Amino acid sequence: MSVPIRVRWPAVPSAAARGPLGRLTFSALLLSMLPALSVLAGFGRRSGGYAVDWSIFFSAAERWRSGGTVYTNAAGFFNPPPALLPLRLAVMLPYDVSCVLWGVLSQLMLLASALIVARAFDWSPAPKDLMLGAWWILVSVPSLLLVPVTGNLTAPVLLSFACSLALFRNGHEGWAGAVLAGALLKPQLAVLAVLLLLFKRRGRALAGFVLACAVALAVTVPFTGLRLLADYIRVQRYAAGWTSNNDAMQLDVPGIHGMVLQQWPHATAAEWAADLALLPVILALALYWRGPWLPRSRRFALGWAQLILATMLVTTFAHSYDLVMLIVPCVALYAIHVQPGHAGRALRPYLLPALVALYVAPDLVLLYRQHFAVPAMLAAFALLWRAAARSENDPPLAPAEAADHTLIA
């Protein structure tokens, strides 16, 4: 007769939880301020201020309010029409007030995403871990490029991925798909996630995704009209080729495509080679996700972090501030480091170096205008794969509201 046995796995306290800050950690905290200050000072001199993208969004909402043309190639607003509805509310406030408000909300979304992903790995950070983690996130180069430099819309995309992971883990598949539709604020960052749901034939999640999109359009079109939707599709086609014909985008796109075309700009053969170089990453992701769909397993959570890495590697239209998406794999690597289990013990010598590489790479990109983020992301992708293999003998992750694992003896 099978008897359920409740087993609580002891948490391994991190260095931050064990006592005062060590000299190495304190020095790292101070050093992290140098790239932060350089980013703010450099963009302050060159752009003359802050929230340069938010000003574009604000202007788009003002043009819509006054009956002007929202989507033009020169205007720089490339987000879908449903984004105009909250932006219309923003223009009811003075520009500076709306800018600060959006900056605060974006920072809160980044921090909330990190905490949600940590809980998805069944890890409850200690208060000192929370404070240190918040510091590392808010002073990282991608976060500073997002807030206050650009004021772009990547934070809700990251939050939608984090919430989807939590909802999948708790068995709410339809809601997970619906929340994932929020990533369509930047469709290029949602493509691989949708392909994954199709690949795994997750009917409920796909239905939730489609229904959320339909509701968003049904609410938006009566206000914007179909012409605005057609203008959006046209401007997306225009921007789709920027990695090939826009030298600035070749420097800023953090993935493989931009890396190749930076070395051989405007070369047709290089563009074909770049497209072919994306296929191994996509095939590796498909190979990882073969087999049963087990959302409460550690393998699933690690695979979700891999999905983020693969997205950033293969997308041909993204910017350096979109690297805030790396918060998901960074939290995954650190969660493995502080938890017991086969993966944490076997891979501990490699976890922190990979985490540091992911964290430092965006700063090196700004300094040297080379794609240092690509090898760092590839290394993290491989390490997460290895962690999944090492975690096969670990028990399933508990639901978010419980910390125990149930084994059958």
N, C-alpha and C positions, 0 to 999 in steps of 0.2 A: 504494500500500500504506500502511495506517495504521500509524503508529509511536507507541507510547505515550511521552509526555514527562512526566517528573516535575517539577512546579513547586512550590516552597515560597514561599508568600506571606510576606513579611517582616512581623513584628509591629511595630506602632507603640507604643513605650513610653509609658506614661502618665506624668503629672507625678510620681506617687509613685515610679515606677520609675527616673526620670532622676536624682534626687538628693534632697537633704534637703527637708523639708517647707517649702513656701512660707508666707509670712505669712498669705495668704488661707486656705489649708488649715488651718493651725494655729489661726487665729481661729475657723474653722468648727467645728473639733473642740471648742474651749472652749465656743462658743455652744451646741453640741448638748447640753451637760451641763445647761443651764438647763431646757429642757422635761423632761429626764429626771428632774431633781431635783423639779420641780414635780409631775410625775405621781406619783412615789413619796410625796412629802410629802402631797399632796392625798388620795390614796386611803388613806394611813396614818391620816389624821385621820378620814375619813368611814367607812371600813370597819373600822377598828381593827386592821388587820393585813394579811396577805398571803394569796394563794392562796384567795380566797373561793370560786371555782368548784371548786377541788380538794377543798375541804371538803365540797361537795355530792356530788362523785363518791365520795369516801371514805365518806360517810354512806350513799350508795346501796348500796355494796358491803357495808357492815356490816349494813344492813337485809336484804339478800339472804342473807347468811350466817346471820342469826338467824331467817330465815323470814318476815320482814315484807314489806310492800308496797313495791316498788321505784319504780314509776312512779305518781306522783300529781301533780296539777296544781300543788300547792303546794311539792312537794319540789324542783323545778327540775332534775331529771335527765332529759334528753331525748335522750341518745345511745342507739344501738341495743344490743340485748342482748349481741352479741359483745364489746362494750367492757367488760362486767362481768368477763370472765375475767381479763384482766391487772389489773383493779382489785381482784379478789379476792386476787391475790398481793400487791397493795400494802397491804392491811389486815393482812397478816402482820407489817408493820413498824410502828413508832410513827408517829403522824401527821406529826410534824415531819420525821422521816427520809424518809418517802415523799414529802413535799412538796418537800424539797430535791432529792431524787433525780430527781423528775419535772421540776423546774425545770432542772436541769443537762442532762437528756436533751433537753428541748424546745429549749434554746439550741443544743445540738449539732446537732439536726435542722434548725434554721433555717440554721446556718452550712453544713452539708452540702448543703442544698438550693441555696443560692447558688452553691457551688462546682460542683455538678453542672450547673446551668443554664449557668454560664460555660463549662464544657467542652463543653456542647451547642452553643455558639456557636464552638467551636474556638478558645477563648481560654484560655490558661494564665496566670493572674494571677501577677505577680511577688510575692515575699514581702512587700514593703511594701504592695502592693495588697491582699494578703490581710489584713494587719493592719488597714489602714484600713477595708476592707470589713467586717471583723468588728466593728470599733468602731461604724461607722454602723448596722449591723444591730442590735446588742445594745442601743444607747442610743436607738433609734428609739421613737416613742410606741407604735405597735402591739406591738412586741416587749416593751416594759416593761409594757404592759397584760396581755400574755400571761404574762410571767414578770418579776417575781414576783407581780403584783397579782392575777391570776385563776387561773393554773394550768390554763387550759382545754386542749382537745385539738386545736387548730388546727395545731400543728407537724407531726404525722404526716400530716395532710391535705396540707399543702404539700409534704412529702417525697414523698408518693405521686405528685403531679403532676410533680415534678422527675425522679424515677426513671422515670416513664412516658415522659417526653420523651427521656431518654437511651436507654431500651430501644427505643422506636420508631425512633430515629435509627440504632441498630445492627442493625435488622432483626428484633428479637425481639418481634414484634407480640403474640403470645399472652401472653407474660410482661408486656408493657406493660399490656394490659387487666387482667390479674390484679392487678398492683400498683396500678392505678388504683382498684380496688375498695376500697382503703384509705381513699379519700376519702369513703366512705359512713359514716365516723365522724360526718360532717356531711353528710347527703344533699343538703341545699340547695346545697352547693358542688360537688356531683358531677353535677347534672342536665344542665347544658349540655355537659359532656364526654361523657356517655352519648349525648345527642342528636347530637353531632358524629360519634361512631362509627356511629350509625344512619344519619345523613345520608350519610356516606362509604361505607357498606356494608362496614365492616371486620369481616368475619366472624370472623377469628381473634381479634382484640382483644375483640370482644363475647363470644366463647366463653370466653376467659380470664377476663373480668370476671364472667360468670355462674357459671363453675366456682368461682372464688374465693369468691363470695357463697354458693354452695351448700355449699362446704367449711366456711366460717365458721358457717353455720347448723347444719350437721350436727354440728359439734363443740360448739356452744353449747346447742342445744335439749335434749339429754339432761341437762344440768345445770340449765337454767332452766325447761324445760317450755314448752308452747305458750301457756299463759296469760300469761306474761311478754311474749311477742311481741305478743299481742293488746293488752295494756296499753300497750305502746310505740306501736302504731299509733294507739290512742285518744289518747294524750297528744300525739302529733304533730299530730293534727287540731285539738286544742285550741290548740296554740302557733302553728299556721299563720296564724291571723287576728290575731296580736298587732300587726303593723304598722298595722292598721286601728283596733284598739280599745285599744292600750296606748301611752299618750303617751310613756313612757320609750323604748319601742322605736322610735318615730318619730324620736326624736333620735339614737338610736344606730345604726340600720341605715344603712350607708354608701352605699346605692345610690339609684337614682332614685325608687323607690317611697316610701322614707322621706322623701326630700327634698320630694316633692309633698305628702304627707300631713302633714308638719310644718307647712306653711303653711296647710292647710285640714283640720285634724283632724276625724275622724268625719263627713266629708262624702262621701256616696255618689258624687256626680259627680266629686270629686277622686280617689276610688279608681279609678273607671273611667278617668279621664284618666291616672293613674299606670300602670295596666296597659297602656294603649295606648302610653304613652311608652316602654315596654320593647321594643315590637316593632321599632322602627328599629334598635336595637342588635343584636337577634337576626338581623334580616334582613341587616344589614351583615356580621355574622360569617359567615352562610351564603354571602353573595356573595364574601367573601374566600376561603372554603374550596372554592369551585367549582374544577373542573379536576382534574388527576391528583393522586394521593396520593404526594408525594415527601418521605419523612421525612428524607432526608439533605440536603435543600436548606435554605438560609437562610430561605426563605419559610416553611417548615414551622415552624422554631423561633420565628420572629417571630409566626406564627399561634398558636402555643401560648401565648405571652405575651398575645396578644390575647384568647384564650379565658379566661385568668385575669381580665383586666380586664372582659370582658363578664359573667363570672360575678358579680363584685363589684358591677357596675352593676345587674343585673337581679334579684339575689336579694332576697327580701322578708323573710328571716329570717337576719340576721347581726349581728355586733357589731363595735365598733371594733378589738378585738384580732384579728379575722379579717383585717384589712388587712395582716397579715404576709404574706398571699398576694401582695401587691404586690412582694415580693422578686423574683419572676420577671420582671415587666416592667421593674423597675429595673435588674436585671442585664443584661437585653436591651438597654436603652438605653445603658448604659455600655459594654457589649461592642461595640456599633456605634461608639461614640465613639472607642475606643482601637484599632480595627482599620482597616486600609486598605480600599479598595473604594468603589464609587460612592455607597453610602448614607452611609458615614462622612464622606466628603469633602463631599457636598452638604448634609447635614443637621446638620453639626457645630454651627452657631450655635444650633440649636433643641434639641439633645439634652440638654445640661446644665440649661437652664432647665426643661425638662419633668421631668427627674429631680429637681430641687430642688422643683418643685411637688408631685410625688407624695410626696416625703419630708416636706414641711412641712404638707401639707393635714391629716393626722390631728391634728397639734397645734392647728391653727386650729379644727378641729371641737370639740376639748375646750375651747378658750378661749372661743369665741363661740357654740357650740351651733348652728352652721349647717353645711350640707352642702358644705363646700369641697372635699371629696374627689371629688365627682361631676364638676365641670368639669376637675379635674386628670386624672382617669381618662379622660374623653372626649378630652382633648387628647393624652394618651399613646397612646390607641387609634388616633387619626388619624395620629399621627407614626409608629407602627409600620407602619401600612398604607403610608404614603409610603416608609418604609425598605424595605419589601418590593418596591415598584415600582422603587426605585433599585437594588436588589440583583439584579435579574433577569439582569444581565450578569456578575455575579460567579460564580465556579466553585462547584460543590456543596460543602457542608461535608464535611470528612473524617470517617471513623469516629472514635469517641472514642479508640481506641488508636493512631491515626496522625495526624500533623500535616500530611501532604502532600496535595496535590490532583493528580489525574491528568487530563490533557487529552489529547485525540486530535488529532493534526495530520496 
